[in-house]
Amino acid sequence: MPDLLPLLGDEPSERSDAARNRAALLAAGRDLVAHCGTEAVTMEAVAERAGVGKGTVFRRFGTREGLMAAVLDADEREWQAAVISGPPPLGPGAEPWERLVAFGRSRLVTTLTHADLIRAAGGFGSRSQPAHAFTVLHLRHLLRELGVTGDLPMLATALLAPLEVPLLDAAVRAEDYPVERVLASWLDLARRITAG
């Protein structure tokens, strides 16, 4: 049977050794971020921890920002999986308002947890465009389920904005707002939008 053309969005196939190296490099990067912080993540440190040559890291990710973006993407995929098929209320099975509240809380915590990593991947647009598109699409879905009418893409974007690094930096770092205040403010915004 002839080889089929890949479908749009399919990951390109890779040799088994390349797949092992990629997995080892991502695990090493995630481990360094978790235990030492983003400042400790260098191409050399990741290569050493993964047991590969430094050239392998550069060939795979190009730059330190590329490496950070890949580590962030791996964490983002796990978060998305929890939204799509994890337990309620973040995952399916809860009422739409409960899911929206869980989404806001989870996204806030995730963004604060990964803020340094998001900044380190900055040249790649912080979170990737597909990751951003996923969150907006999910919020649109929840808003639709809550009976919200109007420009759902813009309303979803308005709800997402306070949960992104630049606005959280302004609130939590610059203004020294407690995280609970930020979440309460986000919930107030969500109530106003859903009350219509």
N, C-alpha and C positions, 0 to 999 in steps of 0.2 A: 504494500500500500504506500503511495507517495506521501511525503511529508505535507501536512496541511499548513496553510498560512496561519500565523498566530492571530488570535482575536484581539481587538482593541482592548487595552487595559490588562492583557495577560502579561505576567512576568516573563521576561525572556528566559529560555532554558539555560541552565548553567551546568558545567561539569560538577561531578560530585565533590571533588576536592575544593573547587571554588565555593560551592554551597557550604561546605564545612568551614572553610576559612571565613566566609561572611558571617556565619552563625557565631563562630568563636570571636571574631572582632567585635560584633555587636554586644555579645555577652561581656567581653572585656571592657568595652566602653561604658556599658550600663553599670557594671560593677564599680568601675573607677568613679563614675558620677555619684553613685549611691554612697560609697564609702569615703571618698576623698574630695568630692566636689568637682565642679566643672574645670576649675583652674588646674587641677592635677591631670586633666586629660590632654595628653599630647600624643602625637602619632607614634612616638617612640614608646611611651608607656603602654599604649594599647597593643602595639606589636609585641612587646615583651610579655605582657599578661596573656596574650592569645597564643604565644609560642610561634609567631611567624616573623618574617623579615619586615622591616619598616617599609620597604618598597611595595609589599603586598597591600599595606594600609593605604598608601598613596594611590596605587592603581585602582583600588576599590572605591575610595571616597574622594580622591583628588586633593582636598584641603581639610584642615581641621573643622571648618564650618560644615563641610560636606559630611564629615564623620558625625558631628553633633546633630545635624539634620537627620541622619539615618538612625541614631540612637533615639531621638525624639519621635521619629516616625514609628519605631517599634513600640514605644510606650503608647503612642496615640492609637495604634491598631488595637492594643489591649483594651484601652478605654472604649473605643468604638464597639468592640465585641461585647463589652458589658452593657452598652446602651442597646445594642441590637438583640442580644439573646441572653443577657445576664439576668439575675434575679430581680424582681420588682423591689423597690419602686423605680430604680434607674432603668431596669430592663422591662420588657413587656409584662402585662398582667395587672398593673396598678391603674387607677383612674388617671386621666390626663393631667389634672392639676397636681396630683402627687408625683407623677413623672416629671412634670415641669420643675417642681420644687427640688426633686432629687437631681435633675439635670443641672440646675443652677448651683446647688451646693457642691456637686461632684466636679463641675467644670471649674468653679472657684478654687477648690482645694487642689485640683490637678494643675491648674495654671500656676498657683503659688508654689507648689512643690517643684514644678519644672521651670520656674521663671528664669533661673540662671542658664539652664540648658536652652530655653527658647531664645534668650538673648545671644548665646554663643552660636546658635544656628542662624543668626540674624540675616546674613547675606542671602539666605535661602527663603526669605519672607517669613521668618519665625515659623509658625506652623505652616505646613504646606497648603497649597490651594485646595487639593482634594480633602484635606482634613477640615479646612474652613467650610468648604461646600457641604460636607457631611453634617457639621453642626447646624448650619443654617437650614438645611433640608429637614433635619430632625425637629428643630424648633418650629418650622413651618407646619410640619405634620401635627405637632402637639397643639399649636395654636388653632389649626383647622378643627381638630377634635374638640377643642374647647369652644367652638362656635365663633371664633374671632373672624371678623370680616375686614376688608380693606386690603392694603398693600402688604400681604404676608411676608414677602421677601425683605422689605424694608423694616417691618416690625420685628422680624426674627433677627435681623442685623442689629437693630437697636437694642434688643435684649442681650445679644452676644457681646456687644462692645464693652460693657463694664466688666466683663469676665476675661478680658484680654490683658496682656502684660502692660502695655502703656498706661491704660487707665488704672489698673491695679497698682502699678508703681506710683502713680500720682496720689492715689488714695492711701495706700498702706505704707509706702516708704516716705513720700514727701510730706503728706498731711498727718501721718501717724494714726490713721483711723484703725480701730480694732477690726479684725476680720468679721466679727459678728455684726458690726455696723454696716460693713460693705454688703454682707449677705442680706441683712434686713432691708437695706435700701434697694437691692436688686429685687427682692420679693415684692416690695412696694411697687416698683416699676412693672413687674409682671402682673400684679393684681390690677393695676390701672389699665394695662393693655388688654387683659382678658375680660375686664368688666365692660369694656367697649362703651 
